[in-house]
Amino acid sequence: MPSSTPMLIQIDEDRHWWFATRTRAILALLDKYVGPGHHGRRVLDVGAGAGNMMHHLAHYGEVIGLEYNPKPIPIARSRGFDVRQGSATAIPFPDAGFDLVALLDTLEHIPDEAAVLHETWRVTKPGGWLIITVPALMWLWSQNDVLNQHQRRYTVPELRRKLTALGWHVPFCSYTFTLIFPLSATLILARRLLGREPDLASPHFDPEAYQVEMEPAPPWLNALLDRVGRLEVALLKRMPLPIGTSIVAVAHKPEERHVGHAP
């Protein structure tokens, strides 16, 4: 079943093969599990950064962004997005306030992982949804993790276990970037062996940067990898994938059950 929600091309990230592939996967899974359309939902984008995903999440409801780092917030606001400064470990919103919470490549940055997971559970309505993406496999640790100040990478069983321990029902959890995994893993390991890493700007090391710079690809390669990504998303709509450099999961918070008292 094709996604009924189109991927908008509004910012540079939308044109980069990696971001485009991740976005198409997110839209396809949200369409499948949450359902396409706005429907008056409230959406929270935790770790919104410069609002790179907010125009996509706006298909599913009214979006508010939360970002800890002050650097990208003016960029997000200049794009017309409502992004508030605050911590994912103490989300400044009431309990059960959102129908959908997005935690997109955010959890791996934060030392207190448990607090983030508890807070996202707290602010999600009963019957609401969480979509989460994280990097996969610690043995793929690279300079990109250093530039992003990642704390960890995950496996599918580990992420599923941590979500279900809180009470989430997890109907889908899969590796992503599977079709290019042999190429990606080889490149990461070769760079590590040779000590040749790309020189990319990072807000953690460069006062002028508001986010980690995308590794550029020549137009022909970007187009090719974009096509591969479209094929992979078609597979993700049908099944979880066995290996990859990232993980995507969809989780559902069960409806509250009211138990009556015997007279």
N, C-alpha and C positions, 0 to 999 in steps of 0.2 A: 504494500500500500504506500504510494508516494506521500511525502510530507505535503500537507496543504498550506503550510506556513512558509513563505518565501524567505530566502536569505537576502537581507538588504545589503547593498554596497554603498556605504556612507563614509567610512574612514579607511585609512591605509591598511589597518589590520584586516579588514574584510577582504582585501585583495591578496593577502599573504596565504599561501597554501596551507600552512599549519593552522592558522586561526580559522580559515574558511572551513577546513575539514572538521575541526572541533565544533564550530558553530552549527554546521549542517547536522552533525550527530546529535547535538543538544536539541535542536529544533525537532528532529525526527522523533526523538524519545519523548519530548514533552508533548508532541502531538499524539503519540501513541498512548501515553499513560495519563497525562493531565487533561488532554483534549485541546484542540486548536481553538483560538478565539479568546477575546478579552474577558467576557462574562463577569465583569465587575470584580475580578480578583484583585487582591493586593499582593505584590511581589517584593521581596527583599533580596537585593544583590549584595552579599557579604563579601567584602574585599573587592569593591567595585572599581577601584583604581580610577582611571580617567573616563570611566563609563563605556569601556570598549564593548561590553555586552548588553548595555541597557536598552539600546534601540531594538535589539533582537528579543529581549525578555518582555518588552512592552507589548508584543503580540499577545501576551498571556495575562496582562493586567496592568494596573498602575504600579510603576516601579519606583522604589526608593533605594538608593545606594548607601552603603556604609563602608568607609575607608579609614584606616588607621593613619596612613602616611599622608601628611598634609600636601605633599608636592603635587600629586595628580589631581587633587580636588578642584583647583581653579580651571584646569583643562576640561574636566567633566562638566562643570557649571557653565563654561563658555559654550559647550555643546548643547546646553539647554536641559541638563539632567539634574535631578534632585539628589545630590550626594552629601551626606552628613559625615562629619568626622567622629569616629568612635571606634571602640575595640570590639573585635569578634568574641572576646572572652567575657565581655559585659555589655551585651547588645542593648542599646538605650531605647528599647521599645517594650510595651507591655506584653504579657503572656498571650499566646494564641492570637496574634495580630495579623498573621500573614497566611495566605492560601498556598503560596509557593515561596520557598527559600532556595536561592542559588548560592552555592559554595564552590566557585569555579577557580581551580588552581590557587586556592587560598589556604586550605588546612595545613599543607606541608610547610608553610612559612612560620607557623606559630608554635612556640615551645609547648604551651599548655593546650595540647590537642583535646584533652577531655573536656576542658571548659568550653571550647568552641562547639563541640558536638552537643553538650548539654544545653548551651544557649540557643543553638539553632532548633533543637527539639522544643525548647520552652516557647519560642516565639511563633512556632508553626501551629496553625489551628488543627484540632482533631479533624481528620479527614483530609488534611493538607499534604503537601508534597515537598520533598527535598531533591534537588539535583546537584550532584557533586562530581567534580573532576579533580584528579590528583596525578602526579607523575608516578611511574611504576618501576619497581625492581631496583633495590639498592645497589646491585652490581653494575647498574648503568650510571652511577653517580659521575658527574662531569663538571666542567667549568660552568656550565649553565646553572647547575644547582648552587654553586658558589656565588655567582653573580646575583642570583635571586635570593640568597641567604635561606635556602631550604633547610629544614630540620631533618627531613626524612623523605623516602619514597616508599611506595606501598605495593602489596600484592592484592589480588582480588579476594582471596579468602580472608586476609587480614582486615580489609576495609568492610567487607560484608559482616564479619564477626563484630566489629566495633559498632556498626550501625544497629544490628539486631540486638546487641546487648542493651541498648537504650530503649528498645521497644519498637524501632522502625521495622516495617515489613519491606523487604527489598526484592521487588519483582524483577529487577534487572541490574546486573553488575558485570562489566566486561572490560577486558583490555581493549585499547584502541591504538591506532597507527600500527596495525598488524601487518598490512600488506607491504609496508616499507621497513618492517622490523629488521630483517637481515641487513639491509643497507644501513639503517640507523645504528644498530648495535655495533656493526663493524666499524663505522666511522667514529663512534664514541671511544671504542677500545683502541683504535689506531691512533687517535689524537692523544689519548692518555699515554700510550707507549712511546710516541714520538715527542711528546711534550709540546705539541702544536695546537693551541686553542685559539678560536676566533677572538679578536679584540673588540668587544662590544661594550657599549656604555651601560652603566647600572646606577640607579639612584642611591644605592648603598655605598658606592665608591666615587661617583661623579656628581658634584653639586649642581651641574646643569641638567642632569637627566631626571625625568619624572617617572620613567618606567624602564625596564630592561629592553635594550634595543633588539629588534627582530634581526635574526641572522638573514642577510639578504640572499636571494637566489636569482640567477639569471632568468629573464622572462620565459625562455623556452622550458627551463627546469621547473619554474614555478607553475607554468601551465600544465606540464606533465604530472607533477605531484598533485595538483588540484584535481585532475581527472582520476588519478588513483584514489584520492580521498573520496570522491563521489561514489566510486565503486564500493569502497569500504563501508560507507554509510548505508548503501543499499543492502549490504550483508548484515549490518548491525540491526536493521529493522526486523530481521528474521531470526537472528541468533546471537548469543554472546561469542566473542572471539577469544582464542586460546592464549595469546601472548601479544605484547605490545609495549610501547614506551610510556603510555598513559592509561588511565582507568576512568571510566564513566559509570556512575551508579544513579539509579532512580529509587527513592525510598518514599514510602507512604506511612503517615502517622494514623494509626487506627482511630476510628470514631470512639468517643467516650461511651462506655456502657453504663447505664444507670440500673442498678440492681434494686428491685423493690423490696420492702420489708414486710415480713409476714405480720398479719394483724395479731 
